[in-house]
Every structure is written in C-alpha cells, then in structure tokens.
Amino acid sequence: MSNEKLFYCTLMKKGLKITIIVLSVIVVLMLLISLLVSPIAKWYIEKNCKDLVGRKITIENLDVKLLLGRAAVDNFVLYEANDTDTFVAIDHFDADVRVWGILRKSIVVDYINVVAPQASILRDGNSLNFDDILTFFANKSAGVAENDSLAVAETDTVAVEPSEGDKGNSWKIVLRDIALNDGKVRYADDVIGIDWTMHHIKMAARLQHFCSLAYHIFQCTQHFMSCNCFRSIRVGQSMLPYHIRRIAGNYIKRSRLK
C-alpha cells in the first residue's frame, strides 16, 4: 500500500472516530437533559409559583419527555390565597405534542387528557376567591405595558402594518383531541345563600383546526366554542337545583339541534 493510500485510510479512521465520539456525546447530553428536565421543572414551578401566578402550587409528579414531546402531571394543586385550601386540583394531566412541527412554525397537539379536575368558586360579599389572581396578572400586564411604552418613547421607529408575507410566516396551532373526565365544580355564594356542586363533568372533542396566532385567534375561539365538545358535557344532577338542571338541559338540547 502506498504512503498516500495509507495516509487517507488513517485520516478516514480518525474522522470516523471523531464522528462517533461527537455523536455519543450528543446522545449522552440529550439523555441527561431528558432525565433532568422533569425534576428541574417541578422544582422551579414550586419554588417560583408565587412569582408565576401569585399562588402556592404543588405537584406530586412531573414527567416531561422532550424528545417525544410528551408531558404528564400527577396531583397538581393550586391553592387558595391562604396557602391551605384547594382552589384548583387535577389528579392527572397528559399531553402529546409533535416536537418537530416547531421547525415548520406549527404546534401540533395530538391530544390533551385531563382526569378528575376540580375547582371551587367562592363568593364572599363583593369578592371572589380568585380576585387576587386577576389583580396579580393585571398588575403584571400593566408593568409590561409601561415598559413597552417607555421603550417606544425612547425610539423614533414607526409601527408598520405586517405584510401578507409576514402573515404567512406566523405560527400555526393544531389541536386534535381533548378529553376531560370526572370533573367537579363547586360554587358557594354567601350573599344569596347557595352551595351547589356539579359532579362527573365529561368533555370530549376531536378538532382539526389550524389558526394563525397573529391574525386568526378570534376565528379559532369561535370555532372552539361552537364545536361538539360543548355538546357532550354531562353534568351529574344529584346536587344541582332544579332550575339549574333545566337551564343546562335546554342549552344542550339547542346545541344538538344546530
């Protein structure tokens, strides 16, 4: 074998070894990220929940598979302002997202499954038990708007309407299947003296709707509100007053006739 051929063979072997090493490092890093993202995300949410939503949050288990685009949450609890009573709780939540669709500026959610969600809405005088959350996000939005206005005031740029080409480059969302099982909602009103609960709320929907986040969010909302998911709601009637059951029944009948 000539020296030239020997040189090229040695070079190819070294290149192959370097390629295998690089790929191995990438695979190991991706596996480490996949293993660490769930506990880190759980720790971050529970530690910074007051800064995120203004309320205490606890999560028993969070499982995120980045490469597969899957996420599952067990025993999620959003507490009342007193950090003791439960405001919203979900026994199990899981979703499947097509990760590679992000490269095409589209978010494809194959399914969302929610098991045993429950919420308590309480009215005491003129206040509701989620007024502090609304105030929290209102103050947050006001702060963002103030910063944006200051930034605009410091520049001489003029706002330009997006072109048709920009519209085509906006992100898309596809939401396919939604399932909600064994939901529960309690409403207590001290002013008018009622305390009723809806049990066994179920919702199932199969959607196939693309929407542009920038220009078609209103149309997407209209489509979602008119889809069959609201026609398949079943409410446990045992603890509902008669007039509430009648109103709910008439609404569902009208929806089915459309």
Secondary structure, DSSP 8 states (H G I E B T S, - for coil): --HHHHHHHHHHHHHHHHHHHHHHHHHHHHHHHHHHHHHHHHHHHHHSHHHHTSS-EEEEEEEEETTTTEEEEEEEEEE-TTSSSEEEEEEEEEEEEEGGGGGGTEEEEEEEEEEEEEEEEEEETTEETTHHHHHHHHHHHHHHHHHHHHHHHT---------HHHHHTS-EEEEEEEEEEEEEEEEEETTTTEEEEEEEEEEEEE---EEETTT-HHHHHHHHHHSGGGGS-EEE-TTS-HHHHHHHHHHHHHHHH-
